[in-house]
Amino acid sequence: MPLWIDTPAALQAHFEAKPARIGLDTEFIRERTYWPQLALVQIAIERDGEDEPTILLVDPLRPGMTQALAPILADTGILKLVHSPSEDLVAFKHACGVVPKPLFDTQQAAALAGIGGGLGYQKLVEQLTGVALPKGETRSDWMRRPLSPSQLEYAADDVRHLFAMHDALDGQLGQLGRREWLAEDAARTVVNAENEAPERWPHLSMRSAQFLDRPAQQRLLRLLRWRDGYARDSDKPRSWILDNELAVAIARQAPTDRDALQRQIEAHPKAPRKLVDAIWAALSAPLADEDQAPDAGIAETRDKQRLRQLQDAVAGRSAALGLPDGVLASRRWLEALLDHGEWPDALSGWRRTALEPALAPLLAPPASAG
């Protein structure tokens, strides 16, 4: 039976004897906010002589609870077993001021062990332990109190099997000599969460930006940078501030003055009318680094044959290593490598070691005739 924990003293009592590892998960909501709102924290703790872990359901909505969680999350002497934790880490950083570390990500471990890429928790639990978990409560209101018995049981299930999964996966990674691979990926995940910041070139992820000329792309970049900052500061979804369609329209048409911008915004059904002055200020102020911005149209001129050769080489190395597609290198990482000629951070470490012998000849400039 999971234990409901809603006071710092009750939480701290369970950590008087420090465990070597804990299972960790969260429930959060992100429908009306920029940041994920932490609604519940699930912690599994091993006890000597007990077959089943003790499961704590920690209420972060109660006074002092996020502060009490912080030192546990930050304690590098406690290994945190998690499953695909990227958004959980953002929620922890925003609510508790720390990112849990060190991590053992069971989803990534399964990928590196060759079991499968991107496997969901329920599927991986069944594959490793034979336990079939129910799928209910995935769309629950986790902010309500009290939580229902079915919610409590669903939440507890999310950490109940992490120890068994860790034992199985760590053993397989040890046999394959890939424990360091996982530790390297986990450390990068933590660093990325600790240094989480708005994307520097957000226009590149918008397909419609490819069809804008260079000045329009720069105007779009100004708008998107402003939008990201405003959304983070006000804790509102980006689309509530300025949706993509309107941002592209404003960047393309380049209003001549504030009044022209206001007319353009008022003609749009989801217009942020109260933000006209802020949008005009952002649109009118060149960014210090906008001349360095990559061209969003680069996809149209990219050497697709060389990209296909890189993908084929990666597929060959993945097959040789028994890794699922996309684990060794995603298309986006290869595009960055091809476009800029530098190995992106995501392809550093063990991935570069595995890939460079196969990719280096394909990246070398063609020999000149003579």
N, C-alpha and C positions, 0 to 999 in steps of 0.2 A: 504494500500500500504506500503510495507516494506521500511525502510529508509536506504540508503547506508551511512555508517559511515567510513570515512577514515582519520580523524584527531583526535588527542587526545582531543582537545577542544570540538569538536562535541560530542564525547562520554561522556565527563565529564558533559556537559550541561544537559544530560538526567538523571544524578544522583545527581543534586543539591538538589532535594528532594529525600531522600533515600527510596526506596521501601522496603516493608517487605519481598517480595519474587520476584524472577525473573525466567523465563523459560530460559534454557541454553542448547545449543547444538553446535557441531562443524562439519565442513567438513575437512577432512585431507586425505593425500595420504601417502602410505607406501610401494610403489612398489620397490623403488631403495635405500631405506635408512633403517637403524636400527630403528630410532626414527620416530614416526608419524609426518609428516610435517603439521603444522597447516595452513589451507588454507582459512578458513572462520569461524567466530564465530557468532552464532545467539543468540540474547537476546530478550526475550519478557518482557515487563514492563506493569503493570496495571496502568491505569489513572482513577482517580475519575470521575464518570459521563460518562465514555465511556464503551460501551459494548464490544468492541474489544480491545485487547492489542496493544500497540505500539511495533512494531517489528523492531529491529535494526540488520542490517547485517553489521558486523564489519570486516573491511579488515585488518587482522594481518600482511599483507605483507608491509604495509605502515610504514614509520619511526615513532617510538614512540608509536605504537599502543599496542604492547604487554606489554610495561611498563605501559601504561594507564589502561590496563585491570587488571593488577595484584592486585591493592588494592580493586577493585570491587570483584574479585574472592575470595580474602582472608578475606573479611569483614564478620565476623561471625554473624552480625546483619541482613544479607540478606540470606534468605533460597533459595538455588538453586534447582529448579525442573529440573530433568534430567531423561533420559531414558537409562538404561544400559550403564553407562558412563565410563567403565573401560579404554578403549583406549583414550577417550576424556581427562581423567585425566592425562594420560601419556603425551599427546600432550600439555596440558596446563602447566604441570610441566616443560617440555623441553623448551617450547617457552616463558613462562611467569615467570618461576621460582617459581610458587605457585600451590597448588592443591585447587580447589574450595571447600569451606565448609561453613556451613553444607549442606548436600545433602538430597534430597527426591527423591529416585529412583523409578519411576513409575512402572518399570518392576518388581523390587523386592517387591514393595507394592502390586502389583496385585497377586504375588505368595503368600505372607503372608495373603492376604485377601481371598485366596482360589479360585481366579478367574482362574488362570492358570500359569504354570511355563514357563519362557523363552519366553513370548509373545513379538512379534515385535511391534514396535511403531504403525504402520498402523492398525494392527489387534486390538490392545488395544484401539486406538482412536475410531474405529468403534464400538467396544463392549461397550464402556462407553458413547460415545456421539452420536452414530448413523451416524457419518460423514465418508464417504468412500473417502480416499485420493488416488490420482493417484500414480503410482509406477515409473514414469519416472525419469531420471537423476541420478539413483543410481550409474552409472558408469561414471559420468561426469568428465571432467578435471577441478577441482576446483581451480587450480592454474592460469588458464588463466584469462586475464582481457581484456575487460569487460566480466562479466558473462552474459549469455543470460537471457531474461525474464523468460523462463521456469526454469532455474536454480535458479533464485532469488525467484520465487514462491515456488518451491520445498523446498528450504532452509527455507523459512518463515513458511511453513506448519509444519516443524519439531519442532517448539516451539509454534505455534499458539494455540494448544489445551492443553498445559500442565497445565494451571490454572484450567480448567474444570476437567481434570483428577485428579489433586491434590485434589480438593474439594471432588470428589466422593470417591477416594481411602482413603483419610484421614478420611472421615466419616465412612467408613466401618471398617477401622482399629480401630477407636475409639470404635465402637460398640463391636468389638471382644476383646478389651483390648490389642491390639498388636502394638500400636504406639511405645512403647519402644523397641519392637523387631526390628522394621524397623530402629529406631534411632541407635540402637546398630550395626546393619549390616552396616549402612551408615558410622558410625564412623570407623568401621574396614576397610571399603573400602578406606576411606581417608588415614588412617594410612598406609595401604599397598601401596598406590600410593606414599605417601610422602617418604616411606622407600624402594621404588622400587630398587631392586638389582638383579643381575644375580642369577639364581637358584643355591643353594649350591651343589646339587648332580644332575647335568643335565644328567648323564648317566642312571639314573633310568627311565627316560621317553623314552628311546630307547629300543625297544623290542629286537633288536639284541644283546644288551649288556648282556642279560640273558644267552647267550650261550658262553660268554667269561670267562676264568678262572680269579682268583683274580688279578694276576699281570696285565693281559690285561685290566681288568676293571679300574685299577688304571692309566694305561697309557691313556685309553680313557678319564678318568676324567681330567687328565692334559691337554689333547688336547682341550676338550670342555670348560674348564675354560679359557684357553688362547683365544680360539675363541670368547667366549662371550666378554671378555675384549677388544679384538682387534676390534670386530664389533661395540661395543658401542663407542670406542674412534674414530674410523674412520667413524662412521655413515653409515655403509654398512650392508646389510642383512647378517646374519650368513652364509647362504648357499654360498654366494659369497666368503667368506673367506676360508671355509673348509666344504665340504658337508658331511653329515652323513655317507654315504657309504665309502668314503675315510678315514674318521676318524676311523671308526671301523676296516677297513682293516689294517691301520697303527698300531693300538693298538694290533690287533691280531698277526701280523707277527713280530713285534718288530725288526725293522731294527738295524743292529749291529753298524752302523756308519752313518755319514751324507751322504756319497756317496750312501750307500744302500737306505737311505730315498729318495734321489733325484731320483734314478732309479725307485723307487716305485711310486713316485709322477708323474714322466714324463710318466709313463705307463697308467696314469688315464686320461680320456678325459676331465675332468673339473679340472685339476690340478692347484693349486695356485703356479706356479713355482717360482715366485718372493719371496715367503714366506718360502722357504726351511729352511733357517737359523733360522728364528723365530720358525718354527714348531719343528726343531731339538732341539732348546734350551728348548722349553716347554716340549717336550717329555722326555728330559734328566734330568729335574729338579723335584725331588719328592716334593709333596705338604706337608705342615706341618701337615695337617689333613687328608691325604688320607687313613691312617690306620683306621680312624673312619668312612669311607664311607660305607653306607649300601650296602649289596650284591644285585646286580641287579637280581640275580637268586632267590631271596626270594619268588617270585611269584610261582616258581615251588614247593616250599616246604610249602607254606602257607596252613593252615588248611582250606580247602574250605568248609567243613561242618560248621565250626564255623562262617565263613564269611557269609554263607547263613543264618545261624540263626540270625546273627546281621542284615542282610538285611530284613529278615522277621519281626524282632522286630521293625525296623524302619518303615517298611510299615504299621504295625499295629498302631503305634503312629501317623504316617502321616494321616492315614484314620480317626483316632479318632479326630484329630485336624482339619481335612478338608484341609490339605495341599497337593499340587501337589507332585508327585514323584520327588525326588532329591532335594527338598528344605530343608528338615530337615537334611539330611546327604547324601552325594554322596558316591558312591562305593569307590572312592579314599580316602576319609576321613576315611571310615570304615577300609580300608586296613591299613592305617597308625596307626589307633587305635589298630588294631589286631597285627600288626607287632612289634610295639614299646611299647605297653602297656601304653601309655600316651595319654591323650586327646589332639588332635591337636588344634591349636588356632581357626581354622575354626569351631570347635565343642564346643567352650567355650560359656559362657553366657547363654542366654535363651535356646539354643539348648541342652547344657549339662543338664540344669535343666529339660527339657522335656524328654531327652533320658536316663539319668543315671539310674533311677529306673528300666527301661526295659533292659538296656544293662549290668549293673553291674553283675548280676548273670551269664551272658553268658561269661563275661571276667574273672571271678574268676577262679583260677587254680583248676583242678579237685581234689576232696578230695582223699587222699591216703587211700588205703585199710589197715585195721589193726584192 
